[in-house]
Each structure stands twice: as C-alpha cells, then as structure tokens.
C-alpha cells in the first residue's frame, strides 16, 4: 500500500502577519483547517463564538420535550453509547446531566467483541426487560433503521443523537433524530 501525503498550502503572508502573537505552527494549522479570516481564527482560538440556537437543529425540540416528560414522570432512561472516545465521553456527559436533574440514567455501552458497533436489538431487549422506557443514543444510531424499528416494536421510545453519516435515504424511524448531517 502506497502512502500519499497531502500537504496543505502555506498560509499567506498577510494572514500570518495579522496573527503575530500566535505560534507559526498554530497559524498554519488554522489556515489549513479553513480559517482564511484572521479575526475568525483569533475568535476560534479565544473561544468566542456567535450564539447558536440548539433548537435550530432538526429533532432537538422533540428530543428535549420527550426527555423532559420522562424526567417529570420518573421514567427509567438509558444512555446508549459507543465504546470509542467520543461515545464514552458523551455517555458520561449525558448521564451526569440527567443525574443532576434527579434522574439517574442507566448507561449501556456494547461490548465491541460480543455485540459489535452501535445499536443492537438484543441490547434493546435487555434494556426493555430492565424497565427502561426511553433510550437516548449518543455517537451511534444514524444508520440503525432496523434497530430503531425494533425499539418501536417492543415499546421503547428512542432518541438518536449522532454525528455520523446517514445511510443514504434510509433514515431511522426514531422519536427524534438529532444529527448535524440530517437534512
């Protein structure tokens, strides 16, 4: 297998000159990552962003409303994540948020060797048998149309939060799908 290195073009001199207090490697990295405006690059590094309305993302209102109803009714909620870095981190963050709202959540991370990647029907059956009524995925589920249909068939409400590509024209039928790639 042949490796091909693709080197980003060097940042223009005027871009570099506009950021004299940044290390040259930082300037080049920002430019290579698509920052052509020095002010936007500086705002990014300093953590200054224009406010974003999270409810502008498709599915967010339905997801928040269903989670709020589950909290109010003291339903059992499972956070279903992936076993990689962003999945485990997302599980911990959502569990901590739910715990702080007085709703202890069950975290389920599939065993990568026995269960594979992502949402699976056997795990949903296990969660249902434990009395879970709402499953919120983090970092998985965007391509789980069959598993979403299974969740509905066994009476589990399913909210999918994921950032991975959707499977073409097959969108999982969940109560809510929150994904920045969802049209």
C-alpha positions as CSV (number, residue, x, y, z in Angstrom):
1,X,0.0,0.0,0.0
2,X,1.4,3.3,-1.0
3,X,1.0,6.3,1.3
4,X,0.4,9.7,-0.2
5,X,1.0,12.8,1.9
6,X,-1.2,15.8,1.0
7,X,0.4,18.9,2.3
8,X,-1.8,22.0,2.8
9,X,-0.6,25.1,1.1
10,X,1.3,27.6,3.3
11,X,-0.7,30.3,4.9
12,X,-0.4,33.6,3.0
13,X,2.0,36.2,4.4
14,X,-0.8,38.7,5.2
15,X,-2.7,36.0,7.2
16,X,0.5,35.2,9.2
17,X,1.2,38.9,9.7
18,X,-2.3,39.5,11.1
19,X,-1.6,37.0,13.9
20,X,1.9,37.9,15.2
21,X,1.1,36.7,18.7
22,X,0.3,33.2,17.6
23,X,3.0,30.5,17.1
24,X,3.6,29.9,13.3
25,X,2.5,26.3,13.6
26,X,-0.8,27.4,15.1
27,X,-1.3,30.0,12.3
28,X,-0.6,27.3,9.6
29,X,-2.9,24.8,11.3
30,X,-5.7,27.3,11.5
31,X,-5.3,28.2,7.8
32,X,-5.1,24.5,6.8
33,X,-8.3,23.9,8.7
34,X,-10.2,26.5,6.7
35,X,-9.7,29.8,8.5
36,X,-9.0,32.4,5.9
37,X,-10.0,35.4,8.0
38,X,-7.6,36.2,10.8
39,X,-10.3,37.7,13.0
40,X,-12.3,34.4,12.8
41,X,-9.2,32.4,13.5
42,X,-8.5,34.6,16.6
43,X,-12.1,34.2,17.8
44,X,-11.9,30.4,17.4
45,X,-8.7,30.2,19.5
46,X,-10.1,32.5,22.1
47,X,-13.4,30.6,22.3
48,X,-15.6,33.5,21.2
49,X,-18.5,32.4,19.0
50,X,-21.7,33.9,18.0
51,X,-24.6,32.4,19.9
52,X,-26.1,29.3,18.3
53,X,-29.7,28.2,18.8
54,X,-29.6,24.5,19.6
55,X,-33.2,24.2,18.7
56,X,-32.4,25.1,15.1
57,X,-31.1,21.5,14.7
58,X,-33.8,19.2,13.4
59,X,-35.2,16.9,16.0
60,X,-33.9,18.8,19.0
61,X,-37.3,20.1,20.2
62,X,-38.8,16.6,20.1
63,X,-35.8,15.1,21.9
64,X,-35.8,17.7,24.7
65,X,-39.6,17.5,25.1
66,X,-39.5,13.7,25.4
67,X,-36.6,13.7,27.9
68,X,-38.4,16.4,30.0
69,X,-41.6,14.2,30.1
70,X,-39.5,11.2,31.1
71,X,-37.9,13.2,33.9
72,X,-41.2,14.5,35.1
73,X,-42.8,11.1,35.1
74,X,-39.7,9.4,36.7
75,X,-39.3,7.0,33.8
76,X,-36.2,4.9,33.5
77,X,-33.8,6.3,30.9
78,X,-30.9,4.5,29.3
79,X,-28.0,6.3,27.6
80,X,-26.7,4.1,24.9
81,X,-23.2,4.9,23.6
82,X,-20.3,3.8,21.5
83,X,-17.1,2.4,23.1
84,X,-14.8,5.0,21.5
85,X,-13.6,8.2,22.9
86,X,-16.5,10.5,21.8
87,X,-19.1,7.8,22.7
88,X,-17.8,7.2,26.2
89,X,-17.4,11.0,26.8
90,X,-20.9,11.7,25.5
91,X,-22.3,8.9,27.8
92,X,-20.6,10.4,30.8
93,X,-21.8,13.9,29.9
94,X,-25.5,13.0,29.4
95,X,-25.5,10.7,32.4
96,X,-24.1,13.5,34.6
97,X,-26.7,15.9,33.2
98,X,-29.6,13.5,33.9
99,X,-28.3,12.7,37.3
100,X,-28.1,16.4,38.2
101,X,-31.8,16.7,37.2
102,X,-32.7,13.9,39.7
103,X,-33.0,11.2,37.0
104,X,-30.3,8.5,37.4
105,X,-29.7,7.1,34.0
106,X,-28.5,3.6,33.0
107,X,-25.5,3.7,30.7
108,X,-25.2,1.0,28.2
109,X,-22.0,0.6,26.1
110,X,-22.0,-2.5,24.0
111,X,-19.1,-4.9,24.2
112,X,-17.3,-4.4,21.0
113,X,-16.2,-8.0,20.7
114,X,-19.6,-9.7,21.5
115,X,-22.0,-7.0,20.3
116,X,-20.2,-5.1,17.7
117,X,-20.6,-1.5,16.9
118,X,-23.7,0.6,17.5
119,X,-27.3,-0.1,18.4
120,X,-28.4,-3.7,18.5
121,X,-31.7,-5.4,19.1
122,X,-30.5,-7.8,21.8
123,X,-29.3,-4.8,23.9
124,X,-32.6,-3.1,23.4
125,X,-34.4,-6.2,24.6
126,X,-32.2,-6.2,27.7
127,X,-32.9,-2.6,28.4
128,X,-36.7,-3.1,28.0
129,X,-36.6,-6.1,30.4
130,X,-34.9,-3.8,32.9
131,X,-37.8,-1.4,32.8
132,X,-36.3,1.2,30.6
133,X,-38.8,3.2,28.7
134,X,-36.6,5.8,26.9
135,X,-33.3,5.1,25.2
136,X,-31.1,8.0,24.1
137,X,-28.2,7.1,21.9
138,X,-25.0,9.1,21.8
139,X,-22.5,8.8,19.0
140,X,-24.4,5.9,17.3
141,X,-27.7,5.1,15.7
142,X,-27.6,7.2,12.5
143,X,-27.6,4.0,10.4
144,X,-29.7,1.8,12.7
145,X,-33.0,1.8,10.8
146,X,-33.7,-1.9,11.6
147,X,-32.8,-1.4,15.3
148,X,-35.0,1.7,15.5
149,X,-37.9,-0.3,14.1
150,X,-37.2,-3.0,16.7
151,X,-37.2,-0.4,19.6
152,X,-40.7,0.8,18.4
153,X,-41.9,-2.8,18.1
154,X,-41.0,-3.6,21.7
155,X,-42.4,-0.3,23.1
156,X,-39.2,1.6,23.7
157,X,-39.0,5.3,22.8
158,X,-35.8,6.0,21.0
159,X,-33.9,9.3,20.6
160,X,-30.9,9.1,18.3
161,X,-28.1,11.7,18.8
162,X,-25.2,11.0,16.4
163,X,-22.8,12.9,14.1
164,X,-22.0,10.1,11.7
165,X,-23.2,9.9,8.1
166,X,-26.8,8.8,7.5
167,X,-27.3,5.7,5.4
168,X,-28.4,7.3,2.1
169,X,-32.1,7.7,2.0
170,X,-32.7,5.3,4.9
171,X,-33.4,7.4,8.0
172,X,-34.1,5.6,11.3
173,X,-37.6,6.0,12.4
174,X,-37.0,7.2,16.0
175,X,-38.9,9.6,18.2
176,X,-36.2,12.1,17.3
177,X,-33.0,12.1,15.3
178,X,-30.6,14.8,16.2
179,X,-27.7,14.8,13.8
180,X,-26.0,17.8,12.2
181,X,-25.9,15.8,8.9
182,X,-29.7,15.3,8.8
183,X,-31.1,17.4,6.0
